[in-house]
Amino acid sequence: MTSQEGGDSAQPAGGDASSSPSPAERCRIPKSISWLLIIFILVTVNIWYSSKDLLPIISAITEGDDNSKAVMVDKIIYSTEHETSEPSLQMQTHMPANKPNTLRNHSLPTNNFNNTDNSKIKAGAACTFCQGDGRIFNPSIRLKNGYTCANIKQRTATEDDEHRCKAFQTLENLCCPTANWTHFWGKDNPECFHLTNICHAPNDGEWFYDRSVQYSPHDISTEHQPTITYNQRSMHAGVASDARIHFNVTSTTVYSGNMTECPYSHTPHHVVSQSAHNHMMLEFYVRQVMGLHPWMRDYPPESDQDIQMYVHTSARNSGLLDGHRLFMGVLPQNDKVNNFLSLVQGKETCECYQTLAFCGYTRTASEATNIQSRNQTFDMAAAITYKGGKSPDWCHDKAKNLDLTCTIYNDFRQDLMARYAREDSLLQHKIREYRRQTLSVAGLSSEEVDDVDEWKIVGLTDRKSRRIWLNIDDSVRACDGFRQQKVVCITVNVEKTASPEEQLLMHSSLDVFVGIHGSQLTQGIFLPRQGYILELLPWIPDWSWGAWAARTNSPTPLGIIFHNTDLNHLGYALDRDSVPLCRHVNKTDETDCFKAKLKRGRSFSYDQRNFEVDSDVVTTFISSILLQNNTNCDSMKTRAAENDFVLYNAYCSHGAEKNEFSTEHYYK
């Protein structure tokens, strides 16, 4: 990208060298200088019109000493439309002065190392630390002037800007993400394996490899064309596995039809992922998405359009929900997440796939005498293991005590929110409009709602089966007494949403999320910074199963996903009065009554029975926690203890420094 400053001098165009020059010729610029000027102008114009976005990068890389050249790219900044509280994301080359953020805690998450102006890294180190969707994976590495890794990838990833890649490669080998990137299903990832050039015959026909693809004798691609069979089974006691999910392919099968009628999918890579208990949203979040995300982040496809994701839900009659699609939105994929069933069930036409990958399965091999004919079986694993070989509850040590330094759940939450904010520049505007509509449905007029951000919206989970909040309307009515303080309670039911986006807007518009212990609270991770999740802990006698769902000396299984996040997670233990079962019997016969119901369909088991909640629980939380508007750690701890709330995760401040927040844990 730099102009040449040497080379052969320009030769005279013609004329007699011995003749005397005219006055005009004496004033003529020497040809060598003219050529240099022309080259300089052409290069300058080319840079300006074709790749002017590289100017700040080149400037930053070429300044300073050779061993610490800085990477400097376009920064994502906030701009406003109509109001300063409605930001949209735009790309801007010249760095403006920092603008105050007046948004109500819904601002785009940051990595907390974007404001170091003088820190520099080698340009060649960008490949190592700037992968995936833009996070910096080594906290000791910082980019200059708040620029992010995402900008580097964005400026080099498109094929029509190939010259930009070459420019990056010539400048100290700064990485070009379109070349030499390893897919996450490669050999470094034991959680995934893949098959190549595989096809599916029409009308539920057989799977087979495309033999028209010729490999050289030393091409290892044939290693990824084994005989392989899925061993269908259930990972969950009492849950029937889906027998419709079947997959097997033989390495030597030859297709009897016409291969010209088997086109390749426009999406080159198709990935099936699973984990045990995917029909439960919390298990899906922890066991599958949390494990798969770092692999795809560190070894991403070339673009989101290169990959199609499928979710394998093992339970019979357990379809893919909007919640599945919502959480999978953090992964590079072509905006579609399908059920594995849609891939294996018969299609009317034949179709081939360049790559078919499987993540979250175990494999066994037999007859390993020939790679191409090797027989393998694969079946379901408990989870997609996090990088480093850690288990799904990797914030725990063996004694099941939480590692207080563990930040992976917060990192994932920030990545998830940031990705949706990048994909939709109007997201914050949509959230505010959703809040306005919510307040209108709750009966508030436009005159009462001048500024939607002044109101506190409390969402109460309304389930329609199992763990139903039977008297939820009592709590909604009790909240009416707080309208003068600009608090309103609404019911929230994910089963009534029409799309993943609506679930995102619904939960992002809440200030408080309240519900019975269960997977429906998983979407609480979309609440804004400093939001509250109140988990109502089921009453479980000592002799019954499920004590972990009501523990207060450490987070519940649900609460682990809020550990060390910028959210406040509280619990409240319900008592015997919350269980309407067996109220007709005397105290001495109560236990026998419960056990009889437990044997007949498990109706007493905490995960099956319904609940009644005293409305005082909700109103006490609003008056003692929400409306205090005091984020001091000691104050939050005291107020929670005085009102029988356990404060699992507090995002609070110490002393007079109200702007410096940290996470604290005040278990009982």
Secondary structure as GFF3:
##gff-version 3
##sequence-region A 1 668
A	DSSP	alpha_helix	23	26	.	.	.	ID=ss1
A	DSSP	alpha_helix	31	50	.	.	.	ID=ss2
A	DSSP	three_ten_helix	52	54	.	.	.	ID=ss3
A	DSSP	alpha_helix	55	62	.	.	.	ID=ss4
A	DSSP	three_ten_helix	66	68	.	.	.	ID=ss5
A	DSSP	beta_strand	75	80	.	.	.	ID=ss6
A	DSSP	beta_strand	87	92	.	.	.	ID=ss7
A	DSSP	three_ten_helix	123	125	.	.	.	ID=ss8
A	DSSP	alpha_helix	126	129	.	.	.	ID=ss9
A	DSSP	three_ten_helix	144	146	.	.	.	ID=ss10
A	DSSP	alpha_helix	149	156	.	.	.	ID=ss11
A	DSSP	three_ten_helix	159	161	.	.	.	ID=ss12
A	DSSP	alpha_helix	162	170	.	.	.	ID=ss13
A	DSSP	beta_strand	192	200	.	.	.	ID=ss14
A	DSSP	beta_strand	207	209	.	.	.	ID=ss15
A	DSSP	three_ten_helix	220	224	.	.	.	ID=ss16
A	DSSP	beta_strand	227	230	.	.	.	ID=ss17
A	DSSP	beta_strand	248	249	.	.	.	ID=ss18
A	DSSP	three_ten_helix	259	261	.	.	.	ID=ss19
A	DSSP	beta_strand	269	274	.	.	.	ID=ss20
A	DSSP	alpha_helix	281	283	.	.	.	ID=ss21
A	DSSP	pi_helix	284	289	.	.	.	ID=ss22
A	DSSP	alpha_helix	290	298	.	.	.	ID=ss23
A	DSSP	three_ten_helix	304	306	.	.	.	ID=ss24
A	DSSP	beta_strand	307	312	.	.	.	ID=ss25
A	DSSP	alpha_helix	322	328	.	.	.	ID=ss26
A	DSSP	beta_strand	337	339	.	.	.	ID=ss27
A	DSSP	alpha_helix	340	344	.	.	.	ID=ss28
A	DSSP	beta_strand	351	359	.	.	.	ID=ss29
A	DSSP	beta_strand	361	366	.	.	.	ID=ss30
A	DSSP	beta_strand	375	380	.	.	.	ID=ss31
A	DSSP	alpha_helix	408	423	.	.	.	ID=ss32
A	DSSP	alpha_helix	427	441	.	.	.	ID=ss33
A	DSSP	three_ten_helix	452	454	.	.	.	ID=ss34
A	DSSP	beta_strand	456	461	.	.	.	ID=ss35
A	DSSP	alpha_helix	472	478	.	.	.	ID=ss36
A	DSSP	three_ten_helix	479	485	.	.	.	ID=ss37
A	DSSP	beta_strand	487	492	.	.	.	ID=ss38
A	DSSP	three_ten_helix	494	496	.	.	.	ID=ss39
A	DSSP	alpha_helix	500	508	.	.	.	ID=ss40
A	DSSP	beta_strand	512	516	.	.	.	ID=ss41
A	DSSP	three_ten_helix	519	526	.	.	.	ID=ss42
A	DSSP	beta_strand	532	537	.	.	.	ID=ss43
A	DSSP	three_ten_helix	547	550	.	.	.	ID=ss44
A	DSSP	three_ten_helix	559	562	.	.	.	ID=ss45
A	DSSP	beta_strand	568	573	.	.	.	ID=ss46
A	DSSP	three_ten_helix	576	578	.	.	.	ID=ss47
A	DSSP	three_ten_helix	587	589	.	.	.	ID=ss48
A	DSSP	alpha_helix	590	599	.	.	.	ID=ss49
A	DSSP	alpha_helix	615	621	.	.	.	ID=ss50
A	DSSP	pi_helix	622	626	.	.	.	ID=ss51
A	DSSP	alpha_helix	633	642	.	.	.	ID=ss52
A	DSSP	beta_strand	646	653	.	.	.	ID=ss53
A	DSSP	beta_strand	661	666	.	.	.	ID=ss54
###
